Amino acid sequence: ALPALNDASLLRTAGLIDGEWVGGSSPLRVHNPADGSFLAEVAGHGVEQAQAALNAAEKALPAWRARSARDRGLMLSRWAQALRSNAEDLARIMTAEQGKPLAEAKAEVAYAASFLDWYAEEGKRVYGETVPAADPSKRYWIWKQAVGVCAAITPWNFPLAMITRKVAPALAAGCTVMVKPAEQTPLTALACAELALRAGLPSGVLAVLPATAEESVAVGKLWCEAPAVRHLSFTGSTEVGRLLAAQCAPTLKRLSLELGGHAPFIVFDDADLDAAVEGAMQSKYRNAGQTCICANRFYVQAGIHDAFVERLAERVAALQIGPGQEAGVQVGPLIDAQALAKVRAHVDDAVAQGATLRSGGQARGDLGAMFFEPTLLTGVTARMRVAIEETFGPVAAVLKFETEAQAIALANATEFGLASYFFSRDIGRVMRVAEALDYGMVGINTGAIGSAEAPFGGIKQSGYGREGGHQGIDEYLDLKTVCLGDL
Ligand code: ADP
C-alpha cells in the first residue's frame, strides 16, 4: 500500500507536460519490491506526449535562456529547499517503490538537493574568455551558451538524485529539459516535479514523462532522432547507452553517458584494516549493492587477506536485512526478479567453480520474493562471472593477490572504467596506483566518493561526460568563438 504522507499532494500519477498534469496512453503499474504489493497506477506516456513535451520545451526555451543566471539559480535554490522541507515524504515514496532503507532514501533527498544548490551557484559562473589574437586588427571572445532543448533518461537505483544531477546543470545553463524516469520509480520523479512547480519553474521548462518499458523505447527513439533535441543525458546500462548513442548519431547530438561499472576495491598489506573494512561495507552494501560505483571485485593482498576477510565476514553477517521502511534495516530488497536471478547466478557460478561462501549466499523468500542475503565469497578467480560482469547486488567477491603490479593489472582487466577504490598508507604507492588505475574515479582510503562538487563519470565502456563539479555544467553549454575584425 502507499505510505502515509504529511502532504498527500506529493503523490502525482500523471506526467508533467507544459506545466500541466497530463494523462498517458498506456498505464504504468508501480509495485513495492519489498512485498510485491501494488502502489499506484501512473500515466504511462508514448510518442504523442513525448512530442508534445518537446514542442513545449522548444517554446519555453527562448524566455528561459534569456533570464539571468541569478533568476534561474533562485528557482533552483527554492526547489532544493522544497526537497529538503519534504524529505520525509520523498523518502517514504522512494522506499516504497525502490526498496532502499529509509535512512538511505533520506540521504538521497539531501544528495539530490545538493545538485540543485551547486548549480544554482555554478550557473552564475559561466565565464567566457578573451583571447589575444595573432592578427593585431582582430579580437577574439569565447562565449558559452545553452545547448538548447535537452532530454534525460534516468535509472531506478537513485530515482531522485539522478534526475537533479542532470536537470540542475541543464536548467542553470539556460536549457529546457525533458525527463523520462525509470518505469520502476515514477512516483519519486513526479513528486520531484510537483516540487519544481511549487518552486516556480515556468511551464515547459521541465517535463517529466513516466513510461512503460515498451513505451520508454519509443519515447527514447523520438527524442534521440529529433533534431530539436540538442543533448541527451543517460544513466543506465552500457547496452542501452550504446543503443542511444547510435540513435543520436544521425543528428550528432551531444551525449553524456553514465553507464555500467565493475569497480575494483584493492586492499594492500599496509592498509588501515578498520578503514578498509568500513570502506568495503560502505561501497558494497549500500542500496543492496545496486549502484554503478559499488565495489564488485575485492583484491586483497596475501598478508592482510585473512584478517580482512574475517572482519568483513563479521560485519556482513551482522547486516540487518528487511523491508526498507522498517527501523534499523540496512539492506532492502532487490528491484525485481531479473535482478535477483542475476545475483543468484553469479553466486552459484562462483561456488560451482570453487569459491567459498563465507556469509550469506541465499535468497530470503521468507522476507519477500526480492530479498537476497548480504553475501561474502572468497577464493574467487578471474574466470568467474562475478569477477567479469556487474553483479548489481549485495555480493562481495574476494580475490587474493601478491604484488602491486598484479593488483593493478587485475583491476584494469575489464571493459569498464567508472569507479575504483584502494586502501594503502604508503604515499609512494598511493601515487603510483592512483595514476595507474584506468578509471574515471579513484577512491583512496574511502568507500564513498560521490559529492556534488566533484565530477562523476567514467571512461571506456562506462561512458563519457561528467556530472557534478564546475565541469558538469559544460555538458549543457556550447562554445561560440566570436572574432571581431577590421579594428
Ligand atoms: P537498468 O538495467 O538499470 O534497468 P536500463 O539501461 O535498462 O538499466 O534502464 C535505464 C533507463 O533507460 C530506464 O529509464 C529505462 O526505461 C530506459 N531505457 C531502457 N531501454 C531503453 C531504450 N531502448 N530507449 C530509451 N530508454 C530506454
Boltz pocket constraint, residues with backbone or C-beta under 6 A from the ligand:
constraints:
  - pocket:
      binder: B
      contacts: [[A, 153], [A, 154], [A, 155], [A, 156], [A, 180], [A, 181], [A, 182], [A, 183], [A, 211], [A, 212], [A, 213], [A, 216], [A, 217], [A, 218], [A, 219], [A, 220], [A, 221], [A, 235], [A, 236], [A, 237], [A, 238], [A, 240], [A, 241], [A, 243]]
      max_distance: 6.0
